[in-house]
Amino acid sequence: MLNCTFDIIIPTGPEDVAFVPRVVDYVYRCFENLEHIYVLTAKKNFSKIEKKIPANMPYKLIDENDLLPNLSLSIVAKILNECCPNRRASAGWYFQQFLKLGFAQSIYCKKYYLSWDADTLPLAPISFFEDEHLLFNPKKEYNPNYFRTIERLFGYGKQMEYSFIAENMMFSKNIVCEMLAEIEESDVEGVTWLEKILHASNLDDSMPAFSEFETYGTYCSVNYPGLYKPRHLNTFREAGYICGRKISEDKLRVMSFDLDTASFEMRHAPMFPYNLPQFIFNNRKRFKKMKSMTFRQIIKKVWTKWLGKQSIDKQLIMEHLYRLPQQRH
């Protein structure tokens, strides 16, 4: 029987800072064998999160740039610019994946830790242990580039018909550390495991080329067959379309009768007025710029934009009239 206690890590980017306190609350409610909750985020976000999470909750904020000595957003960006100049994915996209793997090498990590998405709420108790197995939720996603990178790192590609990419993953500290050590011993260019992963991800393709969950799941399939057992959860990835992140407790309670998890991505904006938080977040730079403008400058900018739209509409109307058949007199 596996030891069933575990910690949870929640990597949190700027778009999820306002929502993650609610995620922490629901995670704390739904997992009985949970010991600690670690929110990995930039230090500038600490005060905003602390204001909304009760002090008696077993959580800890960790500066994402201080988790490991050689792992930070600036380091990832620097390596990425050197080895993948034509990449599609951003440094932040890679960085949050490296945080999930790098946590295994940190001083906080114990035997098992669950990585949980900062935009997802658990709506019911979920088990991740069954006898001698660790449980995961298989998905249908497929990106061949993920497996081209895996093959560069380990010498083998896709092993299972399903995908390991989901809203969560229970990691084994020992296996993650072993996998990262094996990556560092590979003949891929670079010294550290994150350098080698980024160099292996340098594919001449527009699609992203690395998945931490797909890499870890494939590694376990080869080296620890049978350890992970698929378990299907009822998940709803587009829950944000209902009422957005301001959804009421009553609506979530109703959803919990059919769902195990509900995700609220920022890009899944509901109808007005529930879309206001997303609208404000997506236009925060524009609002910040407007604060430094005079009233006259704002009116001029709006007027110029309106005139531009009118000229475009007039052009479309003229083109439409030109295509109409001429009436005969």
C-alpha positions as CSV (number, residue, x, y, z in Angstrom):
1,M,0.0,0.0,0.0
2,L,1.4,3.4,-1.0
3,N,1.8,6.2,1.4
4,C,-1.3,8.4,0.7
5,T,-0.2,11.7,2.1
6,F,0.9,14.4,-0.3
7,D,1.4,18.1,-0.9
8,I,-0.1,20.2,-3.6
9,I,1.7,22.8,-5.8
10,I,-0.2,25.4,-7.7
11,P,2.0,27.4,-10.2
12,T,0.2,30.7,-10.6
13,G,0.8,33.3,-13.4
14,P,-0.5,36.9,-13.4
15,E,-3.8,36.0,-15.0
16,D,-4.7,33.6,-12.1
17,V,-3.6,35.7,-9.1
18,A,-7.2,36.9,-8.3
19,F,-8.6,33.4,-8.8
20,V,-6.1,31.2,-7.0
21,P,-7.4,31.9,-3.4
22,R,-10.6,30.3,-4.4
23,V,-8.7,27.3,-5.9
24,V,-6.8,27.0,-2.6
25,D,-10.1,27.0,-0.7
26,Y,-11.6,24.3,-2.8
27,V,-8.5,22.2,-2.8
28,Y,-8.4,22.3,1.0
29,R,-12.0,21.2,1.1
30,C,-11.7,18.3,-1.3
31,F,-8.5,16.4,-0.4
32,E,-8.4,14.6,2.9
33,N,-4.8,13.4,2.8
34,L,-3.4,16.8,1.9
35,E,-0.6,18.1,4.1
36,H,0.6,21.4,2.6
37,I,-0.5,23.7,-0.3
38,Y,2.3,25.6,-2.1
39,V,1.4,28.4,-4.4
40,L,4.4,29.1,-6.7
41,T,4.2,32.6,-8.1
42,A,6.1,35.9,-8.5
43,K,6.8,37.7,-5.2
44,K,5.0,40.8,-6.5
45,N,1.8,38.7,-6.3
46,F,2.1,37.7,-2.6
47,S,0.1,40.6,-1.0
48,K,-2.8,40.2,-3.4
49,I,-3.1,36.5,-2.7
50,E,-2.5,36.8,1.1
51,K,-5.4,39.2,1.5
52,K,-7.9,36.6,0.2
53,I,-6.7,33.4,1.9
54,P,-7.5,32.7,5.6
55,A,-4.4,32.7,7.8
56,N,-5.3,29.3,9.3
57,M,-5.1,27.5,6.0
58,P,-2.0,25.2,5.5
59,Y,-0.6,27.1,2.5
60,K,2.7,28.7,1.7
61,L,3.6,31.2,-0.9
62,I,6.9,30.5,-2.7
63,D,8.7,32.9,-4.9
64,E,8.8,31.1,-8.2
65,N,12.2,32.6,-9.0
66,D,13.8,31.3,-5.7
67,L,12.5,27.7,-5.8
68,L,15.9,26.5,-7.2
69,P,19.2,28.4,-7.6
70,N,19.4,27.9,-11.4
71,L,15.7,28.2,-12.3
72,S,14.0,31.5,-12.9
73,L,12.0,33.2,-15.6
74,S,14.9,35.3,-16.7
75,I,17.2,32.2,-17.0
76,V,14.6,30.4,-19.0
77,A,14.1,33.4,-21.3
78,K,17.9,33.8,-21.8
79,I,18.4,30.1,-22.8
80,L,15.3,30.1,-24.9
81,N,16.4,33.2,-26.9
82,E,19.8,31.5,-27.6
83,C,18.6,28.0,-28.6
84,C,15.1,28.5,-29.9
85,P,14.9,32.0,-31.6
86,N,12.0,31.0,-33.8
87,R,9.9,29.4,-31.0
88,R,6.1,29.8,-30.7
89,A,5.8,29.2,-26.9
90,S,6.9,31.9,-24.5
91,A,9.5,31.7,-21.7
92,G,6.6,31.8,-19.2
93,W,5.0,28.8,-20.8
94,Y,8.1,26.7,-20.4
95,F,8.9,28.2,-17.0
96,Q,5.7,27.0,-15.3
97,Q,6.3,23.5,-16.6
98,F,9.9,23.6,-15.2
99,L,8.5,24.7,-11.8
100,K,6.4,21.5,-11.6
101,L,9.4,19.3,-12.3
102,G,11.9,21.4,-10.4
103,F,9.8,21.2,-7.2
104,A,11.0,17.7,-6.8
105,Q,14.6,19.0,-6.2
106,S,13.5,21.7,-3.8
107,I,13.7,21.7,0.0
108,Y,9.9,21.6,0.3
109,C,9.3,18.3,-1.6
110,K,8.4,15.1,0.2
111,K,7.6,11.7,-1.4
112,Y,4.5,12.7,-3.4
113,Y,3.2,16.0,-4.7
114,L,0.2,16.9,-6.8
115,S,0.5,19.6,-9.4
116,W,-2.9,21.4,-9.8
117,D,-3.9,24.0,-12.4
118,A,-4.5,27.5,-11.0
119,D,-7.7,27.9,-13.1
120,T,-9.4,24.7,-12.0
121,L,-11.7,24.0,-9.0
122,P,-12.1,20.5,-7.6
123,L,-15.8,20.0,-7.0
124,A,-15.7,16.6,-5.3
125,P,-13.3,14.4,-3.3
126,I,-10.8,12.9,-5.7
127,S,-8.5,10.0,-5.0
128,F,-5.0,9.6,-6.4
129,F,-4.0,6.4,-4.7
130,E,-5.3,2.9,-5.1
131,D,-3.5,-0.1,-3.6
132,E,0.0,0.0,-5.3
133,H,-1.1,2.4,-8.0
134,L,-1.0,6.1,-8.5
135,L,-4.1,7.4,-10.4
136,F,-4.2,9.9,-13.3
137,N,-6.8,11.1,-15.7
138,P,-6.1,10.1,-19.3
139,K,-6.9,12.6,-22.1
140,K,-7.0,12.6,-25.9
141,E,-4.7,15.5,-26.7
142,Y,-1.9,14.7,-29.2
143,N,1.0,16.9,-30.3
144,P,3.7,14.9,-32.2
145,N,6.3,17.5,-31.3
146,Y,6.1,16.5,-27.6
147,F,7.2,13.0,-28.5
148,R,9.9,14.2,-30.9
149,T,11.5,16.0,-27.9
150,I,11.0,13.0,-25.7
151,E,12.8,10.8,-28.2
152,R,15.7,13.3,-28.3
153,L,16.0,13.1,-24.6
154,F,15.5,9.4,-23.9
155,G,15.6,7.6,-27.2
156,Y,11.9,6.5,-27.3
157,G,8.7,8.2,-28.2
158,K,5.0,7.8,-27.5
159,Q,4.1,4.6,-25.5
160,M,0.4,4.9,-24.7
161,E,-2.7,5.5,-26.9
162,Y,-3.9,8.2,-24.5
163,S,-2.4,11.5,-23.3
164,F,-1.1,12.4,-19.8
165,I,-1.9,16.1,-20.2
166,A,-4.6,16.9,-17.7
167,E,-5.5,19.6,-15.1
168,N,-3.4,17.7,-12.5
169,M,-0.7,15.1,-12.0
170,M,0.5,13.3,-9.0
171,F,4.3,13.2,-9.1
172,S,6.7,10.9,-7.3
173,K,9.7,12.9,-6.1
174,N,12.1,10.0,-6.6
175,I,11.0,9.3,-10.1
176,V,11.1,13.0,-11.1
177,C,14.6,13.4,-9.7
178,E,15.7,10.2,-11.5
179,M,14.2,11.5,-14.8
180,L,15.9,14.9,-14.5
181,A,19.2,13.2,-13.7
182,E,18.9,11.0,-16.8
183,I,18.1,14.1,-18.9
184,E,21.3,15.7,-17.7
185,E,23.3,12.6,-18.7
186,S,21.9,12.6,-22.2
187,D,24.0,13.7,-25.1
188,V,21.7,16.7,-25.9
189,E,23.4,20.1,-25.9
190,G,23.5,21.8,-22.6
191,V,24.5,21.2,-19.0
192,T,21.4,21.4,-16.8
193,W,18.2,19.5,-17.3
194,L,16.3,22.7,-18.3
195,E,19.0,23.6,-20.8
196,K,18.8,20.2,-22.4
197,I,15.1,20.2,-22.5
198,L,15.1,23.6,-24.3
199,H,17.7,22.5,-26.8
200,A,15.8,19.3,-27.4
201,S,12.6,21.4,-28.0
202,N,14.3,23.4,-30.7
203,L,12.2,22.0,-33.6
204,D,11.6,23.7,-36.9
205,D,7.9,23.8,-36.3
206,S,5.2,26.3,-35.2
207,M,3.8,24.0,-32.6
208,P,5.0,23.9,-29.0
209,A,7.5,21.1,-28.4
210,F,7.5,20.2,-24.7
211,S,5.0,18.9,-22.2
212,E,6.1,18.1,-18.6
213,F,3.1,15.8,-18.0
214,E,3.6,13.9,-21.3
215,T,7.3,13.6,-20.7
216,Y,6.9,12.3,-17.1
217,G,4.0,10.0,-18.1
218,T,6.0,8.5,-21.0
219,Y,9.1,8.1,-18.8
220,C,7.0,6.2,-16.2
221,S,5.4,4.0,-18.8
222,V,8.8,2.8,-19.9
223,N,10.6,2.6,-16.6
224,Y,7.8,2.0,-14.1
225,P,5.1,0.1,-16.1
226,G,1.9,-0.4,-14.1
227,L,2.7,2.2,-11.4
228,Y,0.2,4.6,-12.9
229,K,-3.4,3.5,-13.4
230,P,-5.9,5.5,-15.6
231,R,-8.9,6.8,-13.8
232,H,-11.5,8.8,-15.6
233,L,-12.8,12.0,-14.0
234,N,-15.8,14.1,-15.2
235,T,-14.1,17.4,-16.1
236,F,-15.5,20.6,-17.7
237,R,-12.7,22.7,-19.3
238,E,-15.1,25.4,-20.6
239,A,-16.8,26.3,-17.3
240,G,-15.8,29.9,-17.7
241,Y,-18.5,30.4,-20.3
242,I,-21.2,30.0,-17.7
243,C,-20.7,32.9,-15.4
244,G,-16.9,33.4,-15.5
245,R,-14.8,33.3,-12.3
246,K,-17.4,35.1,-10.3
247,I,-19.6,32.0,-10.4
248,S,-21.7,31.5,-7.3
249,E,-21.3,28.8,-4.7
250,D,-24.8,27.6,-5.5
251,K,-24.0,27.1,-9.2
252,L,-20.8,25.2,-8.3
253,R,-22.8,23.0,-5.9
254,V,-25.2,22.1,-8.7
255,M,-22.3,21.4,-11.0
256,S,-20.7,19.1,-8.4
257,F,-23.5,16.5,-8.8
258,D,-22.1,15.7,-12.3
259,L,-18.5,17.0,-12.3
260,D,-15.3,16.3,-10.5
261,T,-13.5,19.4,-11.7
262,A,-14.4,22.7,-13.5
263,S,-11.8,24.9,-15.2
264,F,-12.2,28.7,-15.7
265,E,-9.7,29.8,-18.4
266,M,-9.4,33.6,-18.9
267,R,-10.1,33.2,-22.6
268,H,-13.5,31.6,-22.0
269,A,-15.4,34.8,-21.3
270,P,-19.1,34.6,-20.5
271,M,-21.7,37.1,-21.5
272,F,-22.0,40.6,-20.0
273,P,-21.8,41.5,-17.1
274,Y,-19.9,38.3,-16.1
275,N,-17.2,39.1,-18.6
276,L,-16.1,42.3,-16.9
277,P,-13.2,40.8,-14.9
278,Q,-11.7,39.3,-18.1
279,F,-12.3,42.5,-20.0
280,I,-10.5,44.6,-17.3
281,F,-7.6,42.1,-17.1
282,N,-7.1,41.9,-20.8
283,N,-7.2,45.7,-21.2
284,R,-5.3,46.6,-18.1
285,K,-2.3,48.1,-20.1
286,R,-4.7,50.2,-22.1
287,F,-6.4,51.5,-18.9
288,K,-3.0,52.2,-17.3
289,K,-2.0,54.2,-20.3
290,M,-5.3,56.2,-20.3
291,K,-4.6,57.2,-16.6
292,S,-1.6,59.2,-17.8
293,M,-3.6,60.9,-20.6
294,T,-5.5,64.2,-20.4
295,F,-9.2,64.3,-21.1
296,R,-8.5,66.1,-24.4
297,Q,-6.1,63.3,-25.4
298,I,-8.6,60.6,-24.6
299,I,-11.4,62.3,-26.6
300,K,-9.0,62.8,-29.6
301,K,-8.0,59.1,-29.5
302,V,-11.6,57.9,-29.4
303,W,-12.6,60.3,-32.1
304,T,-9.7,59.2,-34.4
305,K,-10.5,55.6,-33.8
306,W,-14.2,56.2,-34.6
307,L,-13.4,58.1,-37.8
308,G,-11.1,55.2,-38.9
309,K,-13.9,52.8,-38.3
310,Q,-16.4,55.0,-40.3
311,S,-14.0,55.2,-43.2
312,I,-13.7,51.4,-43.2
313,D,-17.5,51.0,-43.0
314,K,-18.0,53.5,-45.9
315,Q,-15.4,51.6,-48.0
316,L,-17.2,48.3,-47.4
317,I,-20.6,49.9,-48.3
318,M,-19.2,51.3,-51.6
319,E,-17.6,48.0,-52.5
320,H,-21.0,46.3,-51.8
321,L,-22.9,48.8,-54.0
322,Y,-20.3,48.5,-56.8
323,R,-21.0,44.7,-56.9
324,L,-24.8,45.2,-57.2
325,P,-26.2,44.7,-60.7
326,Q,-27.1,48.0,-62.4
327,Q,-30.8,48.7,-62.7
328,R,-32.2,49.1,-66.2
329,H,-34.1,52.3,-67.0
